[in-house]
Amino acid sequence: MFKSQEATVKGGLSRAAILEHALRLFRTKGFDNSKMREIATAAGAALGAAYYYFPSKEAIVQAYYETVQSEHESRVRSALSESTTNLRDRLGLVFHSKLDILRDDRKLMGTLFRYTGEPDHPLSVLGPATRTSRAQSIAIFASALGNESLPKDIREFLPTALWVLHMGILIFFIYDNSAAQQRTRKLTNGVLDLVVGLLRMVKSPLLKPFRGKLVALLRDVDLLPQTHEILKEEPQ
């Protein structure tokens, strides 16, 4: 192996180790109580190396967000390629696989979600700093629609609506102390049954004018992101 290649491999391993140990500390000690020096020590890395890969703890969390989205996308893509399920099953797959990924991170999520009310904070799930991760997540919901027969306007706003719905479920998930968060699972299934039933009604041509006004309104207030453009313009 050439030295440059070896350095690249070692660098990748170091970054992964720092991320892994940082998340472990965040989960046990909490985000606020974990220090960069502790993270570096736990990962067996120099403090300078930790700051080289992650300029701040917030940068570590950004990497965590990206890891979660990548894992979610991988699971959904693999499962969807293996079967041709109906829309209800596909949506269930997307929602429940996200809960599976985050099942051990409820405490960490509770800490991070508090920044949602600070639009300029780098960890706000609704802020500009997480725009790409948000677009990636919305794209996953779009993929679940597959070749479903849907009017163009519904297909345009539905992925964003599903993303908003899943964020609400995640908040419930954080507070759910039932065994294995079964209340959240039950809520998810019940809500998705209602969503699919509602879609059958709103697909009616009689509601097309209403849907058009809804899409226009969401565009006007910038609540309908062009996901593919975001992912194309911003680095992954």
NORDA-V193199 format. One line per field, one symbol per residue. ss: DSSP state (a for helix, b for strand, c for the rest). psi: psi as a letter, one per 20 degrees, with the letter a starting at -180 (. if undefined). burial: b if it has 24 or more other ideal C-beta (glycine too) atoms within 12 Angstrom, else e. Layout:
BEGIN
ss->???
psi->???
burial->???
END
This chain:
BEGIN
ss->ccaaaaaaaaaaaaaaaaaaaaaaaaaaaccccccaaaaaaaacccaaaaaaacccaaaaaaaaaaaaaaaaaaaaaaaaaaccccaaaaaaaaaaaaaaaacccaaaaaaaaaaaaccccccccccaaaaaaaaaaaaaaaaaaccccccaaaaaaaaaaaaaaaaaaaaaaaacccaaaaaaaaaaaaaaaaaaaaaaaaccaaaaaaaaaaaaaaaaccccccaaaaaaaccc
psi->pqhhgghgghggggghgggghghgghhgiqghipqhggggghikqqhhgghghoirhhhghghgghgggggggggggghhiirmrrgghghhggghhghghjhjkggghhghiiihjnhipijpijrhhjgghghgghhghhhihckpoqqghghgigghhhggghhghhggghiojqpklhhgggggggghggghghhhgiiphhjggghghgggghghjkjnqnghhghhhqq.
burial->eeeeeeeeeeeeebbebbbebbbebbbeeebeebebeebbebbebeeeebeebbeebbbbbbbbbbbbbeebbebbeebbeeeeeebbebbbbbbbbbbbbbbebbebbbbbbebbeeeeebbbbbeebbbbbbbbbbbbbbbbbbebeebebbbbbbbbbbbbbbbebbebbbebeeeebeebbebbeebbeebbeebeebbeeeeeeebeebbeeeeeeeebbebeebbeeeee
END
